[in-house]
Structures are given as structure tokens and as C-alpha cells.
């Protein structure tokens, strides 16, 4: 194994223990060793403020979500949603978001309800606060906030600014619970008029996933009730990893646990965090069996421990490494291998219920 650095627009995202700058040959060797590509080298500049949009999105139940959008390059840009921790805010991703944008992705970073700038509800003078939120409000993060965010991204898709078919979600602790529970909902959306109406999430990064977040436990996300229906729409058939193995003349099952690629990252210093992460990984492994060496590039479930007592977004920007890749490089490489490089053709997606 070469002793190499890890590219990133900021030096603190590099492997400080490595003696030499990253060389492209070393990238290829290391990428083969871990089964996925390393991150693409970037300059040391921060995101261009002129390319960042600050907006407020109204939800169906009267909340106003404060979000930051980092536009991508074109309609093939991968949309990446970054979800913060409990009592946190979108500022936790102030460095990861522009990094991913520089790699060509379209990045959406919200304050979920009760957090950051998303505490006001229409018709109420009492702000919603994370510390006193009910379980119902946590559930609404998944059932109300996430569809609001997706509607915003869908409009960007139809404007040719990104490809919603390549949707990726990154979540830390509570944010991971939101991401995984939303993946279950997204993959259980039935087609409307034989047209695709969900199944857009193709990858999830779970940083220090919590098993028992109030209102959105991972046990719910891992539930076995899955959509089974006919997939007449050719675009719908493409969501499966191995569509050639399915008979689309018969009903097929849409199981996110099998079809969505997952990267689990956790600090090794806290036993509960490791226990929760391993529990999730163990349950997912039954849907992602080990592959023979000649199919290593198809690997789509990763579990990585980093030598630290830090967890969640606190692990970002610290130069923490696993298999000589920083956490940021793991995230970027995972998105590139499991989403960006796969064939999910762009198409205009209109509300299937419009006009009904």
C-alpha cells in the first residue's frame, strides 16, 4: 500500500499522516484496494457565494424550512441532501457542502423543523424547539419536511439543473434516522398511471446512525412491508441493480434495503455508537451478500470505523482516516461509485396528480 495523501480543497481534509501528495497512480491503486474510487483532487478555494442560494420552503403543515442550495453543473449533477444532528443545524456542513459542489454535485442543506432557522410555524407565536419537540414532530421530519425538500429538488430537475434519479442523502445521528426512514417511504411510493413516482434515492450515507431516535427509530426503516407491483414504466425498471434478473411481466418488490447503496461511518471510541452502527450493518448485510473478487466494483454496502471518540458531523474536517481515506473522501468516492457512474437517465418529472 502506498503512503499517500487524500485530496481535498482544504488541507484539514487530508491524511496528515501521509508523507507525499496524492498521485493519480496511487489513487488508482488505493481505489482498487478499498473497492471504490478516491475523491477527485480539488483546489483550495471555498465555494463561490454567488453560486449559493438561501431560501425558505413552506411545508404542508405550516413550517418554514430554512435551506441552503449549492447548485450543480448541469442536468446530470447528483443531488445530495445533507441532514444534521439533533439540536444542530445546516452549518454543520459548511465545509462538506461546497466540497461536494466542487465535485459537480447539487447540494441541498436544510435546517429540519425545530432546528436552526426552521422554528416558526404559520399561525403560531410559539417557536418549535428541538429540545422540547414531541415524537410526532420528529416523525414529521420524514413525512412532511423531506417531501418538501424533494419537491424543491424536483423543480430543479425539471429546470435541467440536476438529475433527481440520482438522489443521495447524507445524515448524521438523527439525520441518519431521517434519511433511512425516508428511503423506505420513497421506495414504497406506488407508480401513478404506470409512471414512476418514487424510488429516487439511490444511496444513503449514515454517519453514526442512531437506532432509537424518538419518532423515527431505525427499526421502522428496516421494516419488511415493501411495495409489490408491476413495473411497466421502463424508467421504473432501471431503479433495480440487476433488472435483467427480473421478470417485469409479473409484480416485483421494491425493497430499499436491497436496492439502495449504503455507507455507514462511525467513530470507534463510543461503544453505543458502534453498537448501533454494527446493528444496522448486520441487518443490511443480509440484503447485500459478499461478492466474489471479480465483482468487487459492484459492492454497495460499506461499514467504516474511524479511530476517534467523536461522532456524527463532529467527525468532519478532522482529517480522520479509514483505509487511508478521510471521511470526506469516503463520502465523495461512495457517491461517485454508487450513483454518479451508474446509468440513471435524466427525464422531466411532473406531479402525477396534477390536473386530477
C-alpha atoms as a printed R data frame, in Angstrom:
    type eleno elety resid chain resno       x       y       z
1   ATOM     1    CA   UNK     A     1   0.000   0.000   0.000
2   ATOM     2    CA   UNK     A     2   1.333   3.424  -0.949
3   ATOM     3    CA   UNK     A     3   1.715   6.146   1.648
4   ATOM     4    CA   UNK     A     4  -0.357   8.853   0.026
5   ATOM     5    CA   UNK     A     5  -2.325  11.964   0.844
6   ATOM     6    CA   UNK     A     6  -6.047  12.451   0.359
7   ATOM     7    CA   UNK     A     7  -7.151  15.318  -1.899
8   ATOM     8    CA   UNK     A     8  -9.494  17.949  -0.605
9   ATOM     9    CA   UNK     A     9  -9.984  21.675  -1.136
10  ATOM    10    CA   UNK     A    10  -8.976  22.243   2.482
11  ATOM    11    CA   UNK     A    11  -5.776  20.804   3.958
12  ATOM    12    CA   UNK     A    12  -7.541  19.571   7.087
13  ATOM    13    CA   UNK     A    13  -9.471  17.143   4.902
14  ATOM    14    CA   UNK     A    14  -6.185  15.409   4.066
15  ATOM    15    CA   UNK     A    15  -4.488  12.420   5.608
16  ATOM    16    CA   UNK     A    16  -1.900  14.223   7.756
17  ATOM    17    CA   UNK     A    17  -0.001  11.028   8.436
18  ATOM    18    CA   UNK     A    18   0.783  10.542   4.772
19  ATOM    19    CA   UNK     A    19   4.132  11.809   3.568
20  ATOM    20    CA   UNK     A    20   3.587  12.509  -0.144
21  ATOM    21    CA   UNK     A    21   0.945  14.416  -2.158
22  ATOM    22    CA   UNK     A    22  -1.648  12.324  -3.934
23  ATOM    23    CA   UNK     A    23  -0.537  10.928  -7.316
24  ATOM    24    CA   UNK     A    24  -3.062   9.683  -9.848
25  ATOM    25    CA   UNK     A    25  -1.425   6.256  -9.985
26  ATOM    26    CA   UNK     A    26  -1.655   5.963  -6.229
27  ATOM    27    CA   UNK     A    27  -5.318   6.956  -6.407
28  ATOM    28    CA   UNK     A    28  -5.992   4.047  -8.752
29  ATOM    29    CA   UNK     A    29  -4.147   1.562  -6.531
30  ATOM    30    CA   UNK     A    30  -5.841   2.742  -3.357
31  ATOM    31    CA   UNK     A    31  -9.233   2.858  -5.019
32  ATOM    32    CA   UNK     A    32  -8.850  -0.765  -6.102
33  ATOM    33    CA   UNK     A    33  -7.785  -1.756  -2.600
34  ATOM    34    CA   UNK     A    34 -10.919  -0.340  -0.976
35  ATOM    35    CA   UNK     A    35 -13.202  -1.216  -3.864
36  ATOM    36    CA   UNK     A    36 -14.188   2.354  -4.712
37  ATOM    37    CA   UNK     A    37 -12.582   5.455  -6.220
38  ATOM    38    CA   UNK     A    38 -10.890   8.090  -4.088
39  ATOM    39    CA   UNK     A    39 -12.112  11.670  -4.240
40  ATOM    40    CA   UNK     A    40 -11.124  13.842  -7.160
41  ATOM    41    CA   UNK     A    41  -8.417  16.414  -6.408
42  ATOM    42    CA   UNK     A    42  -9.705  19.976  -5.904
43  ATOM    43    CA   UNK     A    43  -8.168  23.412  -5.439
44  ATOM    44    CA   UNK     A    44  -8.081  25.222  -2.102
45  ATOM    45    CA   UNK     A    45 -10.864  27.705  -2.872
46  ATOM    46    CA   UNK     A    46 -14.115  27.936  -0.955
47  ATOM    47    CA   UNK     A    47 -17.495  27.843  -2.633
48  ATOM    48    CA   UNK     A    48 -18.375  30.894  -4.714
49  ATOM    49    CA   UNK     A    49 -21.044  32.760  -2.709
50  ATOM    50    CA   UNK     A    50 -22.691  33.796  -5.972
51  ATOM    51    CA   UNK     A    51 -23.439  30.120  -6.589
52  ATOM    52    CA   UNK     A    52 -25.195  29.550  -3.260
53  ATOM    53    CA   UNK     A    53 -28.935  30.067  -2.794
54  ATOM    54    CA   UNK     A    54 -30.588  30.772   0.582
55  ATOM    55    CA   UNK     A    55 -34.317  30.018   0.515
56  ATOM    56    CA   UNK     A    56 -37.276  29.278   2.779
57  ATOM    57    CA   UNK     A    57 -39.585  26.415   1.887
58  ATOM    58    CA   UNK     A    58 -43.132  26.227   3.325
59  ATOM    59    CA   UNK     A    59 -44.287  22.783   4.424
60  ATOM    60    CA   UNK     A    60 -47.786  21.338   4.238
61  ATOM    61    CA   UNK     A    61 -48.268  21.855   7.996
62  ATOM    62    CA   UNK     A    62 -47.165  25.495   8.113
63  ATOM    63    CA   UNK     A    63 -43.469  25.228   8.984
64  ATOM    64    CA   UNK     A    64 -40.917  27.274   7.055
65  ATOM    65    CA   UNK     A    65 -37.698  25.382   6.389
66  ATOM    66    CA   UNK     A    66 -34.505  27.402   6.040
67  ATOM    67    CA   UNK     A    67 -32.292  25.744   3.431
68  ATOM    68    CA   UNK     A    68 -29.083  26.419   1.549
69  ATOM    69    CA   UNK     A    69 -28.715  25.168  -2.010
70  ATOM    70    CA   UNK     A    70 -25.365  24.728  -3.743
71  ATOM    71    CA   UNK     A    71 -26.180  24.390  -7.467
72  ATOM    72    CA   UNK     A    72 -24.537  21.702  -9.564
73  ATOM    73    CA   UNK     A    73 -23.221  21.932 -13.111
74  ATOM    74    CA   UNK     A    74 -25.981  20.551 -15.299
75  ATOM    75    CA   UNK     A    75 -28.848  18.076 -15.513
76  ATOM    76    CA   UNK     A    76 -26.517  15.156 -14.767
77  ATOM    77    CA   UNK     A    77 -25.479  16.609 -11.400
78  ATOM    78    CA   UNK     A    78 -26.103  14.277  -8.461
79  ATOM    79    CA   UNK     A    79 -28.466  15.875  -5.908
80  ATOM    80    CA   UNK     A    80 -27.124  15.357  -2.389
81  ATOM    81    CA   UNK     A    81 -29.188  16.225   0.708
82  ATOM    82    CA   UNK     A    82 -27.194  16.757   3.930
83  ATOM    83    CA   UNK     A    83 -29.112  16.225   7.202
84  ATOM    84    CA   UNK     A    84 -27.769  17.488  10.530
85  ATOM    85    CA   UNK     A    85 -27.767  16.068  14.056
86  ATOM    86    CA   UNK     A    86 -30.300  16.638  16.848
87  ATOM    87    CA   UNK     A    87 -30.056  20.200  18.217
88  ATOM    88    CA   UNK     A    88 -27.761  21.005  15.321
89  ATOM    89    CA   UNK     A    89 -28.186  22.962  12.113
90  ATOM    90    CA   UNK     A    90 -27.155  23.085   8.471
91  ATOM    91    CA   UNK     A    91 -23.992  24.952   9.464
92  ATOM    92    CA   UNK     A    92 -22.529  21.553  10.386
93  ATOM    93    CA   UNK     A    93 -21.953  21.054   6.655
94  ATOM    94    CA   UNK     A    94 -20.379  24.441   5.882
95  ATOM    95    CA   UNK     A    95 -17.280  22.676   4.566
96  ATOM    96    CA   UNK     A    96 -18.601  19.388   3.201
97  ATOM    97    CA   UNK     A    97 -21.312  21.062   1.101
98  ATOM    98    CA   UNK     A    98 -19.003  23.280  -1.011
99  ATOM    99    CA   UNK     A    99 -16.570  20.372  -1.317
100 ATOM   100    CA   UNK     A   100 -19.270  18.203  -2.871
101 ATOM   101    CA   UNK     A   101 -20.392  21.122  -5.037
102 ATOM   102    CA   UNK     A   102 -16.876  21.453  -6.419
103 ATOM   103    CA   UNK     A   103 -17.096  17.810  -7.435
104 ATOM   104    CA   UNK     A   104 -20.084  18.750  -9.593
105 ATOM   105    CA   UNK     A   105 -22.951  17.784  -7.275
106 ATOM   106    CA   UNK     A   106 -26.065  19.816  -6.464
107 ATOM   107    CA   UNK     A   107 -26.177  20.008  -2.659
108 ATOM   108    CA   UNK     A   108 -29.229  20.862  -0.541
109 ATOM   109    CA   UNK     A   109 -28.662  21.551   3.165
110 ATOM   110    CA   UNK     A   110 -31.782  22.184   5.281
111 ATOM   111    CA   UNK     A   111 -32.468  23.076   8.861
112 ATOM   112    CA   UNK     A   112 -35.031  20.435   9.759
113 ATOM   113    CA   UNK     A   113 -38.034  21.566  11.778
114 ATOM   114    CA   UNK     A   114 -37.239  22.788  15.277
115 ATOM   115    CA   UNK     A   115 -33.615  23.403  14.358
116 ATOM   116    CA   UNK     A   116 -31.569  26.381  13.230
117 ATOM   117    CA   UNK     A   117 -33.709  28.766  11.203
118 ATOM   118    CA   UNK     A   118 -36.688  26.400  10.933
119 ATOM   119    CA   UNK     A   119 -38.578  27.098  14.157
120 ATOM   120    CA   UNK     A   120 -41.556  29.204  13.032
121 ATOM   121    CA   UNK     A   121 -44.956  27.752  12.188
122 ATOM   122    CA   UNK     A   122 -47.692  29.690  10.418
123 ATOM   123    CA   UNK     A   123 -50.405  30.729  12.846
124 ATOM   124    CA   UNK     A   124 -48.324  30.071  15.972
125 ATOM   125    CA   UNK     A   125 -46.367  32.568  18.067
126 ATOM   126    CA   UNK     A   126 -44.521  29.802  19.904
127 ATOM   127    CA   UNK     A   127 -41.317  28.670  18.176
128 ATOM   128    CA   UNK     A   128 -40.742  24.949  17.745
129 ATOM   129    CA   UNK     A   129 -37.564  23.974  19.585
130 ATOM   130    CA   UNK     A   130 -35.544  20.783  19.143
131 ATOM   131    CA   UNK     A   131 -35.103  20.268  22.889
132 ATOM   132    CA   UNK     A   132 -38.858  20.110  23.554
133 ATOM   133    CA   UNK     A   133 -40.197  18.646  20.318
134 ATOM   134    CA   UNK     A   134 -42.737  15.826  20.518
135 ATOM   135    CA   UNK     A   135 -42.223  12.460  18.858
136 ATOM   136    CA   UNK     A   136 -44.836  13.496  16.320
137 ATOM   137    CA   UNK     A   137 -42.678  16.421  15.179
138 ATOM   138    CA   UNK     A   138 -39.706  14.086  14.683
139 ATOM   139    CA   UNK     A   139 -41.921  11.854  12.562
140 ATOM   140    CA   UNK     A   140 -42.989  14.888  10.522
141 ATOM   141    CA   UNK     A   141 -39.356  15.494   9.613
142 ATOM   142    CA   UNK     A   142 -39.653  12.377   7.489
143 ATOM   143    CA   UNK     A   143 -43.291  12.605   6.415
144 ATOM   144    CA   UNK     A   144 -43.522  16.379   5.788
145 ATOM   145    CA   UNK     A   145 -40.094  18.046   5.686
146 ATOM   146    CA   UNK     A   146 -38.458  15.557   3.324
147 ATOM   147    CA   UNK     A   147 -41.237  15.639   0.688
148 ATOM   148    CA   UNK     A   148 -40.971  19.451   0.806
149 ATOM   149    CA   UNK     A   149 -37.244  19.233   0.094
150 ATOM   150    CA   UNK     A   150 -37.807  16.708  -2.674
151 ATOM   151    CA   UNK     A   151 -40.384  18.959  -4.334
152 ATOM   152    CA   UNK     A   152 -37.754  21.715  -4.436
153 ATOM   153    CA   UNK     A   153 -35.237  19.338  -5.993
154 ATOM   154    CA   UNK     A   154 -37.846  18.085  -8.448
155 ATOM   155    CA   UNK     A   155 -38.341  21.641  -9.691
156 ATOM   156    CA   UNK     A   156 -34.573  21.936 -10.120
157 ATOM   157    CA   UNK     A   157 -34.612  18.629 -12.011
158 ATOM   158    CA   UNK     A   158 -37.281  19.868 -14.392
159 ATOM   159    CA   UNK     A   159 -35.267  23.048 -14.923
160 ATOM   160    CA   UNK     A   160 -32.356  20.871 -16.079
161 ATOM   161    CA   UNK     A   161 -30.156  21.686 -13.065
162 ATOM   162    CA   UNK     A   162 -29.787  18.158 -11.626
163 ATOM   163    CA   UNK     A   163 -30.874  14.541 -12.050
164 ATOM   164    CA   UNK     A   164 -33.406  13.538  -9.404
165 ATOM   165    CA   UNK     A   165 -32.958   9.900 -10.445
166 ATOM   166    CA   UNK     A   166 -29.546  10.001  -8.725
167 ATOM   167    CA   UNK     A   167 -30.721  11.291  -5.360
168 ATOM   168    CA   UNK     A   168 -28.315  10.702  -2.461
169 ATOM   169    CA   UNK     A   169 -28.906  11.506   1.222
170 ATOM   170    CA   UNK     A   170 -26.228  12.010   3.882
171 ATOM   171    CA   UNK     A   171 -27.372  12.069   7.502
172 ATOM   172    CA   UNK     A   172 -25.634  12.212  10.885
173 ATOM   173    CA   UNK     A   173 -27.134  10.625  14.009
174 ATOM   174    CA   UNK     A   174 -30.734  11.939  13.969
175 ATOM   175    CA   UNK     A   175 -30.199  12.927  10.336
176 ATOM   176    CA   UNK     A   176 -29.301   9.323   9.504
177 ATOM   177    CA   UNK     A   177 -32.590   8.169  11.031
178 ATOM   178    CA   UNK     A   178 -34.447  10.687   8.873
179 ATOM   179    CA   UNK     A   179 -32.532   9.593   5.760
180 ATOM   180    CA   UNK     A   180 -33.126   5.866   6.202
181 ATOM   181    CA   UNK     A   181 -36.787   6.209   7.126
182 ATOM   182    CA   UNK     A   182 -37.320   8.454   4.136
183 ATOM   183    CA   UNK     A   183 -35.625   5.887   1.892
184 ATOM   184    CA   UNK     A   184 -38.239   3.353   2.996
185 ATOM   185    CA   UNK     A   185 -41.065   5.768   2.191
186 ATOM   186    CA   UNK     A   186 -39.561   6.787  -1.155
187 ATOM   187    CA   UNK     A   187 -39.202   3.175  -2.274
188 ATOM   188    CA   UNK     A   188 -42.773   2.378  -1.245
189 ATOM   189    CA   UNK     A   189 -44.312   5.086  -3.446
190 ATOM   190    CA   UNK     A   190 -46.506   3.260  -5.987
191 ATOM   191    CA   UNK     A   191 -46.462   4.286  -9.646
192 ATOM   192    CA   UNK     A   192 -49.270   6.563 -10.823
193 ATOM   193    CA   UNK     A   193 -50.742   5.740 -14.202
194 ATOM   194    CA   UNK     A   194 -47.871   3.247 -14.628
195 ATOM   195    CA   UNK     A   195 -45.437   6.164 -14.251
196 ATOM   196    CA   UNK     A   196 -42.600   6.277 -11.742
197 ATOM   197    CA   UNK     A   197 -43.496   8.237  -8.600
198 ATOM   198    CA   UNK     A   198 -40.650   7.393  -6.220
199 ATOM   199    CA   UNK     A   199 -37.612   5.126  -5.980
200 ATOM   200    CA   UNK     A   200 -35.344   8.142  -6.492
201 ATOM   201    CA   UNK     A   201 -32.995   7.621  -3.543
202 ATOM   202    CA   UNK     A   202 -30.090   5.546  -4.804
203 ATOM   203    CA   UNK     A   203 -27.609   5.964  -1.936
204 ATOM   204    CA   UNK     A   204 -27.541   6.849   1.761
205 ATOM   205    CA   UNK     A   205 -24.545   7.790   3.912
206 ATOM   206    CA   UNK     A   206 -25.306   7.152   7.601
207 ATOM   207    CA   UNK     A   207 -22.786   8.835   9.902
208 ATOM   208    CA   UNK     A   208 -23.069   7.485  13.460
209 ATOM   209    CA   UNK     A   209 -26.627   6.218  12.891
210 ATOM   210    CA   UNK     A   210 -28.834   6.156  15.992
211 ATOM   211    CA   UNK     A   211 -31.053   3.153  16.453
212 ATOM   212    CA   UNK     A   212 -33.725   4.804  18.625
213 ATOM   213    CA   UNK     A   213 -34.275   8.425  17.590
214 ATOM   214    CA   UNK     A   214 -37.707   9.455  19.000
215 ATOM   215    CA   UNK     A   215 -40.473   9.058  16.445
216 ATOM   216    CA   UNK     A   216 -38.161   7.724  13.733
217 ATOM   217    CA   UNK     A   217 -36.448   4.562  15.021
218 ATOM   218    CA   UNK     A   218 -34.367   2.560  12.571
219 ATOM   219    CA   UNK     A   219 -36.495  -0.476  13.357
220 ATOM   220    CA   UNK     A   220 -39.242   1.244  11.368
221 ATOM   221    CA   UNK     A   221 -36.906   1.952   8.463
222 ATOM   222    CA   UNK     A   222 -35.854  -1.691   8.410
223 ATOM   223    CA   UNK     A   223 -39.437  -2.952   8.364
224 ATOM   224    CA   UNK     A   224 -40.337  -5.730   5.949
225 ATOM   225    CA   UNK     A   225 -43.504  -4.224   4.419
226 ATOM   226    CA   UNK     A   226 -42.482  -3.292   0.875
227 ATOM   227    CA   UNK     A   227 -44.276  -2.224  -2.268
228 ATOM   228    CA   UNK     A   228 -45.016  -5.061  -4.681
229 ATOM   229    CA   UNK     A   229 -46.486  -4.060  -8.031
230 ATOM   230    CA   UNK     A   230 -45.958  -4.229 -11.764
231 ATOM   231    CA   UNK     A   231 -43.231  -2.029 -13.235
232 ATOM   232    CA   UNK     A   232 -44.408  -1.232 -16.737
233 ATOM   233    CA   UNK     A   233 -42.513   2.072 -16.964
234 ATOM   234    CA   UNK     A   234 -39.009   1.429 -18.442
235 ATOM   235    CA   UNK     A   235 -37.647   4.186 -16.220
236 ATOM   236    CA   UNK     A   236 -39.035   2.375 -13.202
237 ATOM   237    CA   UNK     A   237 -37.325  -0.839 -14.251
238 ATOM   238    CA   UNK     A   238 -33.941   0.913 -14.243
239 ATOM   239    CA   UNK     A   239 -34.034   1.536 -10.482
240 ATOM   240    CA   UNK     A   240 -33.110  -2.095  -9.823
241 ATOM   241    CA   UNK     A   241 -29.440  -3.046  -9.546
242 ATOM   242    CA   UNK     A   242 -29.965  -6.180 -11.613
243 ATOM   243    CA   UNK     A   243 -33.017  -5.585 -13.814
244 ATOM   244    CA   UNK     A   244 -32.015  -8.363 -16.230
245 ATOM   245    CA   UNK     A   245 -32.671 -10.876 -13.468
246 ATOM   246    CA   UNK     A   246 -36.310  -9.791 -13.025
247 ATOM   247    CA   UNK     A   247 -39.447 -10.724 -14.932
248 ATOM   248    CA   UNK     A   248 -41.338  -7.456 -15.384
249 ATOM   249    CA   UNK     A   249 -44.366  -9.288 -16.741
250 ATOM   250    CA   UNK     A   250 -45.023 -10.178 -13.097
251 ATOM   251    CA   UNK     A   251 -45.269  -7.977  -9.984
252 ATOM   252    CA   UNK     A   252 -41.879  -7.086  -8.491
253 ATOM   253    CA   UNK     A   253 -40.938  -5.994  -4.974
254 ATOM   254    CA   UNK     A   254 -39.344  -2.605  -4.341
255 ATOM   255    CA   UNK     A   255 -37.130  -3.126  -1.305
256 ATOM   256    CA   UNK     A   256 -34.872  -0.183  -0.472
257 ATOM   257    CA   UNK     A   257 -32.828  -2.392   1.864
258 ATOM   258    CA   UNK     A   258 -31.629  -4.332  -1.175
259 ATOM   259    CA   UNK     A   259 -31.560  -1.685  -3.904
260 ATOM   260    CA   UNK     A   260 -30.165   1.397  -2.114
261 ATOM   261    CA   UNK     A   261 -26.400   1.603  -1.624
262 ATOM   262    CA   UNK     A   262 -25.365   2.423   1.956
263 ATOM   263    CA   UNK     A   263 -22.180   3.724   3.555
264 ATOM   264    CA   UNK     A   264 -22.072   3.522   7.364
265 ATOM   265    CA   UNK     A   265 -19.366   5.553   9.122
266 ATOM   266    CA   UNK     A   266 -18.822   5.682  12.875
267 ATOM   267    CA   UNK     A   267 -16.184   6.678  15.417
268 ATOM   268    CA   UNK     A   268 -14.794   3.676  17.268
269 ATOM   269    CA   UNK     A   269 -14.466   5.392  20.653
270 ATOM   270    CA   UNK     A   270 -18.031   5.054  21.933
271 ATOM   271    CA   UNK     A   271 -19.482   1.596  22.393
272 ATOM   272    CA   UNK     A   272 -23.137   2.615  21.994
273 ATOM   273    CA   UNK     A   273 -22.474   4.402  18.701
274 ATOM   274    CA   UNK     A   274 -20.502   1.420  17.409
275 ATOM   275    CA   UNK     A   275 -23.220  -0.953  18.600
276 ATOM   276    CA   UNK     A   276 -25.951   0.968  16.774
277 ATOM   277    CA   UNK     A   277 -23.872   1.188  13.584
278 ATOM   278    CA   UNK     A   278 -22.990  -2.511  13.655
279 ATOM   279    CA   UNK     A   279 -26.616  -3.457  14.276
280 ATOM   280    CA   UNK     A   280 -27.685  -1.550  11.180
281 ATOM   281    CA   UNK     A   281 -24.838  -3.021   9.134
282 ATOM   282    CA   UNK     A   282 -25.678  -6.565  10.238
283 ATOM   283    CA   UNK     A   283 -29.310  -6.167   9.225
284 ATOM   284    CA   UNK     A   284 -28.384  -4.716   5.835
285 ATOM   285    CA   UNK     A   285 -25.754  -7.376   5.102
286 ATOM   286    CA   UNK     A   286 -28.444  -9.983   4.569
287 ATOM   287    CA   UNK     A   287 -29.576  -7.891   1.573
288 ATOM   288    CA   UNK     A   288 -26.033  -7.186   0.350
289 ATOM   289    CA   UNK     A   289 -24.159 -10.516   0.319
290 ATOM   290    CA   UNK     A   290 -20.393 -10.638  -0.117
291 ATOM   291    CA   UNK     A   291 -19.317 -10.600  -3.748
292 ATOM   292    CA   UNK     A   292 -16.571 -12.623  -5.455
293 ATOM   293    CA   UNK     A   293 -13.338 -10.745  -6.316
294 ATOM   294    CA   UNK     A   294 -14.299 -10.302  -9.964
295 ATOM   295    CA   UNK     A   295 -17.421  -8.371  -8.908
296 ATOM   296    CA   UNK     A   296 -15.799  -6.183  -6.243
297 ATOM   297    CA   UNK     A   297 -16.749  -2.995  -8.109
298 ATOM   298    CA   UNK     A   298 -20.408  -3.851  -7.512
299 ATOM   299    CA   UNK     A   299 -20.049  -3.664  -3.736
300 ATOM   300    CA   UNK     A   300 -22.758  -1.375  -2.375
301 ATOM   301    CA   UNK     A   301 -22.653  -1.722   1.417
302 ATOM   302    CA   UNK     A   302 -19.716  -0.235   3.303
303 ATOM   303    CA   UNK     A   303 -19.025  -0.123   7.039
304 ATOM   304    CA   UNK     A   304 -16.106   2.032   8.199
305 ATOM   305    CA   UNK     A   305 -14.876   2.791  11.714
306 ATOM   306    CA   UNK     A   306 -12.681   5.815  12.382
307 ATOM   307    CA   UNK     A   307 -10.323   5.919  15.355
308 ATOM   308    CA   UNK     A   308 -11.970   8.682  17.365
309 ATOM   309    CA   UNK     A   309 -14.422   9.309  20.180
310 ATOM   310    CA   UNK     A   310 -16.119  11.942  18.019
311 ATOM   311    CA   UNK     A   311 -19.401  11.075  16.343
312 ATOM   312    CA   UNK     A   312 -21.725  12.477  13.712
313 ATOM   313    CA   UNK     A   313 -20.747  15.663  11.914
314 ATOM   314    CA   UNK     A   314 -18.113  16.308  14.568
315 ATOM   315    CA   UNK     A   315 -16.039  13.748  12.672
316 ATOM   316    CA   UNK     A   316 -15.897  16.002   9.620
317 ATOM   317    CA   UNK     A   317 -12.934  18.285   8.972
318 ATOM   318    CA   UNK     A   318 -10.657  16.466  11.414
319 ATOM   319    CA   UNK     A   319  -8.532  14.500   8.938
320 ATOM   320    CA   UNK     A   320  -9.837  11.217  10.359
321 ATOM   321    CA   UNK     A   321  -8.994   8.267   8.138
322 ATOM   322    CA   UNK     A   322 -10.070   4.695   7.500
323 ATOM   323    CA   UNK     A   323  -8.061   2.678   4.991
324 ATOM   324    CA   UNK     A   324  -6.166   5.914   4.281
325 ATOM   325    CA   UNK     A   325  -9.250   7.754   3.119
326 ATOM   326    CA   UNK     A   326 -10.710  10.669   5.055
327 ATOM   327    CA   UNK     A   327 -14.400  10.561   5.865
328 ATOM   328    CA   UNK     A   328 -14.974  13.279   3.253
329 ATOM   329    CA   UNK     A   329 -13.133  11.222   0.633
330 ATOM   330    CA   UNK     A   330 -15.168   8.136   1.557
331 ATOM   331    CA   UNK     A   331 -18.395  10.086   1.069
332 ATOM   332    CA   UNK     A   332 -17.274  11.566  -2.255
333 ATOM   333    CA   UNK     A   333 -15.915   8.269  -3.547
334 ATOM   334    CA   UNK     A   334 -19.028   6.379  -2.470
335 ATOM   335    CA   UNK     A   335 -21.285   8.837  -4.316
336 ATOM   336    CA   UNK     A   336 -19.104   8.610  -7.412
337 ATOM   337    CA   UNK     A   337 -19.018   4.810  -7.460
338 ATOM   338    CA   UNK     A   338 -22.589   4.005  -6.456
339 ATOM   339    CA   UNK     A   339 -24.523   6.900  -8.004
340 ATOM   340    CA   UNK     A   340 -22.597   9.131 -10.387
341 ATOM   341    CA   UNK     A   341 -21.152   6.328 -12.515
342 ATOM   342    CA   UNK     A   342 -24.385   4.358 -12.801
343 ATOM   343    CA   UNK     A   343 -26.842   4.833 -15.658
344 ATOM   344    CA   UNK     A   344 -29.929   6.667 -14.460
345 ATOM   345    CA   UNK     A   345 -31.125   8.714 -17.451
346 ATOM   346    CA   UNK     A   346 -32.457  12.204 -16.764
347 ATOM   347    CA   UNK     A   347 -36.084  12.900 -17.541
348 ATOM   348    CA   UNK     A   348 -38.591  15.617 -16.824
349 ATOM   349    CA   UNK     A   349 -40.738  14.579 -13.859
350 ATOM   350    CA   UNK     A   350 -44.111  16.232 -13.405
351 ATOM   351    CA   UNK     A   351 -46.526  15.782 -10.499
352 ATOM   352    CA   UNK     A   352 -48.537  12.682 -11.462
353 ATOM   353    CA   UNK     A   353 -51.534  14.028  -9.547
354 ATOM   354    CA   UNK     A   354 -51.577  17.431 -11.275
355 ATOM   355    CA   UNK     A   355 -54.839  18.091 -13.061
356 ATOM   356    CA   UNK     A   356 -56.711  15.300 -11.305
